[in-house]
């Protein structure tokens, strides 16, 4: 079965430098992002700086500025990288389970939530990146654009399964579902009074049913 057509992403904003093409440059950029993520988790959003990242990486600030224009360029790149990795999981999840219809998608919602959380776990500074995307006004567009992108992909799968439901209303419901799912990802890294599997189970029960009454 062919994969769902992914919505086209808007051009990168002027605040970001173009991603490098050569493999060595890509590796250097990814290493800088890994170090930035680690530092973000250590010192927080306000204290992290390009000088701090460069010093930890053992490069000059000028070398770092070849890849990122400023601190917020680094944070935006971190956010986009994490969102892209999580979104790739969701796209694969849709392609794997869409043939089984609403029942299969609902039954495997916990699998999606668990996989998303694992990506955050494995990302240097993962939960801090999520927090930055919510807390820093200059970064909110990264989160919103990413969540709209996956909502569009979900609509393409769910709309044929709910042919009597108005697409605009379905998109709204799916968009809210996406937002809730990412809030659960943050909760898994913050709330220690509820066992992780309990959070996943309860969240999956709420998110797994996107059906609306016929219109």
C-alpha positions as CSV (number, residue, x, y, z in Angstrom):
1,X,0.0,0.0,0.0
2,X,1.4,3.4,-0.9
3,X,2.4,5.8,1.9
4,X,0.3,8.8,2.6
5,X,1.3,12.0,0.8
6,X,3.1,14.3,3.2
7,X,2.3,18.0,3.3
8,X,5.0,20.2,1.9
9,X,6.9,22.1,4.6
10,X,7.3,25.9,4.3
11,X,10.7,27.2,3.4
12,X,13.1,27.6,6.3
13,X,12.9,31.1,7.9
14,X,15.6,33.7,7.5
15,X,16.6,33.2,11.1
16,X,18.1,29.8,10.2
17,X,21.2,29.2,8.1
18,X,21.0,26.8,5.3
19,X,21.7,23.2,6.3
20,X,25.1,22.0,5.2
21,X,25.3,19.6,2.2
22,X,28.7,17.9,2.8
23,X,28.6,14.9,5.1
24,X,31.5,16.1,7.3
25,X,29.7,19.5,7.8
26,X,26.5,17.7,8.6
27,X,28.2,15.6,11.3
28,X,29.8,18.8,12.8
29,X,26.4,20.5,12.9
30,X,24.8,17.5,14.5
31,X,27.6,17.3,17.1
32,X,27.0,21.0,18.0
33,X,23.3,20.3,18.4
34,X,24.0,17.3,20.6
35,X,26.2,19.4,22.8
36,X,23.7,22.3,22.8
37,X,21.0,19.9,23.9
38,X,23.1,18.5,26.7
39,X,23.9,22.1,27.9
40,X,20.2,23.1,27.6
41,X,19.4,20.3,30.1
42,X,22.2,21.4,32.4
43,X,21.8,25.2,32.5
44,X,18.4,25.9,31.1
45,X,17.0,28.2,28.4
46,X,18.0,31.6,29.8
47,X,21.7,30.7,30.6
48,X,22.7,28.8,27.5
49,X,24.8,30.8,25.1
50,X,26.6,30.3,21.8
51,X,29.9,30.9,23.6
52,X,29.1,28.2,26.1
53,X,28.2,25.7,23.3
54,X,31.4,26.6,21.4
55,X,33.6,26.2,24.5
56,X,32.1,22.7,25.3
57,X,32.5,21.6,21.7
58,X,36.1,22.9,21.5
59,X,35.5,25.2,18.6
60,X,35.7,29.0,18.2
61,X,32.5,31.0,18.3
62,X,33.1,31.9,14.6
63,X,33.1,28.2,13.7
64,X,29.7,27.8,15.4
65,X,28.3,30.9,13.6
66,X,29.0,29.1,10.3
67,X,26.0,26.9,11.2
68,X,23.8,29.0,13.4
69,X,23.2,32.8,13.4
70,X,22.6,33.1,17.2
71,X,21.4,31.3,20.3
72,X,17.9,31.2,19.0
73,X,19.0,29.7,15.7
74,X,20.6,26.8,17.7
75,X,17.4,26.3,19.8
76,X,15.3,26.4,16.6
77,X,17.5,23.8,15.0
78,X,17.2,21.6,18.1
79,X,13.4,21.9,18.0
80,X,13.1,21.2,14.3
81,X,15.4,18.1,14.6
82,X,13.4,16.7,17.5
83,X,10.0,17.4,15.8
84,X,11.2,15.8,12.6
85,X,12.3,12.7,14.4
86,X,9.0,12.4,16.2
87,X,7.0,13.2,13.1
88,X,8.8,10.5,11.2
89,X,7.6,8.0,13.8
90,X,4.0,9.2,13.5
91,X,4.1,9.0,9.7
92,X,5.4,5.4,9.8
93,X,2.8,4.5,12.5
94,X,0.0,5.8,10.2
95,X,1.4,3.8,7.2
96,X,1.7,0.7,9.3
97,X,-1.8,0.7,10.9
98,X,-4.1,2.6,8.5
99,X,-5.1,-0.6,6.6
100,X,-6.7,-1.9,9.8
101,X,-9.0,1.1,10.1
102,X,-10.0,3.0,13.2
103,X,-9.9,0.0,15.4
104,X,-6.2,-0.7,14.6
105,X,-5.2,2.9,14.9
106,X,-6.9,3.2,18.2
107,X,-5.5,-0.1,19.5
108,X,-1.9,1.0,18.8
109,X,-2.1,4.5,20.2
110,X,-0.1,3.6,23.2
111,X,2.6,2.3,20.9
112,X,2.8,5.7,19.2
113,X,2.9,7.5,22.6
114,X,5.6,5.2,23.9
115,X,7.7,5.6,20.8
116,X,7.4,9.4,20.9
117,X,8.5,9.4,24.5
118,X,11.5,7.2,23.7
119,X,12.6,9.6,21.0
120,X,12.5,12.4,23.6
121,X,14.4,10.3,26.1
122,X,17.2,9.6,23.6
123,X,17.4,13.2,22.3
124,X,20.1,15.2,24.1
125,X,18.1,17.7,26.3
126,X,14.9,16.3,24.8
127,X,12.3,17.4,27.4
128,X,14.1,20.8,27.7
129,X,13.7,21.3,23.9
130,X,10.0,20.6,24.3
131,X,9.9,23.2,27.1
132,X,11.8,25.7,25.0
133,X,9.4,25.4,22.1
134,X,6.5,26.4,24.4
135,X,8.3,29.0,26.6
136,X,10.3,31.0,24.0
137,X,8.1,33.2,21.7
138,X,10.7,33.1,19.0
139,X,10.3,29.3,18.8
140,X,6.6,28.8,19.0
141,X,6.2,28.7,15.2
142,X,8.4,25.5,15.1
143,X,6.0,23.6,17.4
144,X,2.8,24.9,15.7
145,X,4.0,24.3,12.1
146,X,5.2,20.8,13.1
147,X,1.9,19.9,14.8
148,X,-0.1,21.2,11.8
149,X,2.0,19.1,9.5
150,X,1.2,15.9,11.3
151,X,-2.4,16.9,11.7
152,X,-2.6,17.2,7.9
153,X,-1.1,13.8,7.5
154,X,-3.5,12.3,10.0
155,X,-6.5,13.9,8.3
156,X,-5.5,12.2,5.0
157,X,-5.7,8.8,6.8
158,X,-8.7,9.4,9.0
159,X,-11.0,11.3,6.6
160,X,-11.7,8.3,4.4
161,X,-12.5,6.2,7.5
162,X,-15.0,8.9,8.7
163,X,-16.6,9.9,5.4
164,X,-19.7,11.5,7.0
165,X,-17.7,13.8,9.3
166,X,-17.0,17.3,8.1
167,X,-13.3,17.6,7.3
168,X,-12.8,20.9,8.9
169,X,-14.3,19.6,12.2
170,X,-12.2,16.4,11.9
171,X,-9.0,18.5,11.4
172,X,-9.8,20.5,14.5
173,X,-10.3,17.3,16.5
174,X,-7.1,15.8,15.2
175,X,-5.2,19.0,15.8
176,X,-6.3,19.0,19.5
177,X,-5.4,15.3,19.7
178,X,-1.8,16.1,18.5
179,X,-1.4,18.9,21.1
180,X,-2.6,16.6,23.8
181,X,-0.2,13.8,22.8
182,X,2.8,16.1,23.0
183,X,1.6,17.4,26.4
184,X,1.5,13.8,27.6
185,X,5.1,13.4,26.3
186,X,6.2,16.3,28.6
187,X,4.1,14.9,31.5
188,X,6.0,11.6,31.3
189,X,9.2,13.5,32.0
190,X,7.8,15.6,34.8
191,X,5.1,13.8,36.8
192,X,6.6,11.1,39.1
193,X,3.5,10.4,41.1
194,X,1.8,8.4,38.3
195,X,3.6,5.3,36.9
196,X,4.7,5.8,33.3
197,X,2.7,2.9,31.9
198,X,-0.4,4.2,33.7
199,X,0.0,7.6,31.9
200,X,0.5,5.8,28.6
201,X,-2.5,3.6,29.1
202,X,-4.9,6.3,30.2
203,X,-3.7,8.7,27.5
204,X,-4.1,6.1,24.8
205,X,-7.7,5.4,25.9
206,X,-8.5,9.1,25.5
207,X,-6.6,9.7,22.3
208,X,-7.5,6.4,20.6
209,X,-11.0,7.4,19.8
210,X,-11.3,10.3,17.4
211,X,-14.7,9.4,16.0
212,X,-17.3,12.2,15.8
213,X,-21.0,11.8,15.4
214,X,-22.2,11.8,11.8
215,X,-23.1,15.2,10.3
